[in-house]
Amino acid sequence: MEFYSFRHRNRVDVSESNLKKRTYDGNGGKRYAIFGAAVVDGLEAKVSKFVSKDTYDKSPYPEATA
């Protein structure tokens, strides 16, 4: 899956096996995210993206534990 790394100011491909999903509760309601990590230029890039509830529900990735 493709993400954007703000640290590297470039798009990064993250292996499907390194992805997880998580929900966040906030004042505006529940938000859904998919996140992972990749190595870019020898540095680890932790990336995430907010997705719709539908995309979150359909994604095969495991849920992250607290």
CYANA upper distance limits for C-alpha pairs under 8 A (distance plus 0.5 A):
  1 MET  CA     13 ASP  CA      6.18
  1 MET  CA     14 VAL  CA      5.99
  1 MET  CA     15 SER  CA      7.23
  1 MET  CA     16 GLU  CA      7.06
  2 GLU  CA     11 ARG  CA      7.15
  2 GLU  CA     12 VAL  CA      6.17
  2 GLU  CA     13 ASP  CA      5.08
  2 GLU  CA     14 VAL  CA      6.80
  3 PHE  CA     11 ARG  CA      6.15
  3 PHE  CA     12 VAL  CA      5.78
  3 PHE  CA     13 ASP  CA      6.86
  3 PHE  CA     14 VAL  CA      7.85
  3 PHE  CA     47 VAL  CA      7.06
  3 PHE  CA     48 SER  CA      7.50
  3 PHE  CA     49 LYS  CA      7.60
  4 TYR  CA      9 ARG  CA      7.66
  4 TYR  CA     10 ASN  CA      6.35
  4 TYR  CA     11 ARG  CA      4.86
  4 TYR  CA     12 VAL  CA      6.39
  4 TYR  CA     47 VAL  CA      7.65
  5 SER  CA      9 ARG  CA      6.07
  5 SER  CA     10 ASN  CA      6.12
  5 SER  CA     11 ARG  CA      6.50
  5 SER  CA     12 VAL  CA      6.96
  5 SER  CA     45 ALA  CA      7.30
  5 SER  CA     46 LYS  CA      8.27
  5 SER  CA     47 VAL  CA      6.71
  6 PHE  CA     10 ASN  CA      7.51
  7 ARG  CA     45 ALA  CA      8.12
  8 HIS  CA     40 VAL  CA      8.34
 12 VAL  CA     38 ALA  CA      7.99
 12 VAL  CA     40 VAL  CA      8.11
 13 ASP  CA     38 ALA  CA      7.87
 14 VAL  CA     18 ASN  CA      7.34
 14 VAL  CA     19 LEU  CA      7.92
 14 VAL  CA     36 GLY  CA      7.27
 14 VAL  CA     37 ALA  CA      7.03
 14 VAL  CA     38 ALA  CA      6.07
 15 SER  CA     19 LEU  CA      7.56
 15 SER  CA     38 ALA  CA      8.14
 16 GLU  CA     61 TYR  CA      8.49
 18 ASN  CA     36 GLY  CA      6.08
 18 ASN  CA     37 ALA  CA      7.12
 19 LEU  CA     34 ILE  CA      7.30
 19 LEU  CA     35 PHE  CA      6.15
 19 LEU  CA     36 GLY  CA      5.12
 19 LEU  CA     37 ALA  CA      8.11
 19 LEU  CA     61 TYR  CA      6.67
 19 LEU  CA     62 PRO  CA      8.25
 20 LYS  CA     34 ILE  CA      6.25
 20 LYS  CA     35 PHE  CA      6.06
 20 LYS  CA     36 GLY  CA      6.82
 20 LYS  CA     61 TYR  CA      5.67
 20 LYS  CA     62 PRO  CA      5.78
 20 LYS  CA     63 GLU  CA      6.19
 20 LYS  CA     64 ALA  CA      6.37
 21 LYS  CA     32 TYR  CA      8.07
 21 LYS  CA     33 ALA  CA      6.21
 21 LYS  CA     34 ILE  CA      4.84
 21 LYS  CA     35 PHE  CA      6.66
 21 LYS  CA     56 TYR  CA      7.88
 21 LYS  CA     61 TYR  CA      6.75
 21 LYS  CA     62 PRO  CA      6.77
 21 LYS  CA     63 GLU  CA      5.36
 21 LYS  CA     64 ALA  CA      6.39
 22 ARG  CA     32 TYR  CA      6.65
 22 ARG  CA     33 ALA  CA      5.94
 22 ARG  CA     34 ILE  CA      6.93
 22 ARG  CA     35 PHE  CA      8.43
 22 ARG  CA     63 GLU  CA      6.28
 22 ARG  CA     64 ALA  CA      6.21
 23 THR  CA     30 LYS  CA      7.21
 23 THR  CA     31 ARG  CA      6.12
 23 THR  CA     32 TYR  CA      5.13
 23 THR  CA     33 ALA  CA      6.69
 24 TYR  CA     30 LYS  CA      6.15
 24 TYR  CA     31 ARG  CA      5.58
 24 TYR  CA     32 TYR  CA      6.90
 24 TYR  CA     33 ALA  CA      8.36
 25 ASP  CA     29 GLY  CA      6.39
 25 ASP  CA     30 LYS  CA      5.08
 25 ASP  CA     31 ARG  CA      6.91
 26 GLY  CA     30 LYS  CA      6.71
 26 GLY  CA     31 ARG  CA      8.23
 31 ARG  CA     50 PHE  CA      7.68
 31 ARG  CA     51 VAL  CA      8.41
 31 ARG  CA     52 SER  CA      8.50
 31 ARG  CA     53 LYS  CA      8.38
 32 TYR  CA     50 PHE  CA      6.18
 32 TYR  CA     51 VAL  CA      6.11
 32 TYR  CA     52 SER  CA      6.96
 32 TYR  CA     53 LYS  CA      6.77
 32 TYR  CA     56 TYR  CA      6.89
 33 ALA  CA     48 SER  CA      7.18
 33 ALA  CA     49 LYS  CA      6.02
 33 ALA  CA     50 PHE  CA      4.75
 33 ALA  CA     51 VAL  CA      6.02
 33 ALA  CA     56 TYR  CA      7.73
 34 ILE  CA     48 SER  CA      6.15
 34 ILE  CA     49 LYS  CA      6.12
 34 ILE  CA     50 PHE  CA      7.02
 34 ILE  CA     51 VAL  CA      7.63
 34 ILE  CA     56 TYR  CA      8.12
 35 PHE  CA     46 LYS  CA      8.05
 35 PHE  CA     47 VAL  CA      6.19
 35 PHE  CA     48 SER  CA      4.51
 35 PHE  CA     49 LYS  CA      6.92
 36 GLY  CA     46 LYS  CA      6.47
 36 GLY  CA     47 VAL  CA      6.18
 36 GLY  CA     48 SER  CA      6.93
 37 ALA  CA     44 GLU  CA      7.08
 37 ALA  CA     45 ALA  CA      5.98
 37 ALA  CA     46 LYS  CA      4.90
 37 ALA  CA     47 VAL  CA      6.49
 38 ALA  CA     44 GLU  CA      6.17
 38 ALA  CA     45 ALA  CA      5.80
 38 ALA  CA     46 LYS  CA      7.20
 39 VAL  CA     43 LEU  CA      5.87
 39 VAL  CA     44 GLU  CA      4.93
 39 VAL  CA     45 ALA  CA      6.37
 40 VAL  CA     44 GLU  CA      6.70
 40 VAL  CA     45 ALA  CA      6.89
 51 VAL  CA     55 THR  CA      6.68
 51 VAL  CA     56 TYR  CA      6.90
 52 SER  CA     56 TYR  CA      6.67
 53 LYS  CA     57 ASP  CA      6.55
 54 ASP  CA     58 LYS  CA      6.74
 55 THR  CA     59 SER  CA      6.56
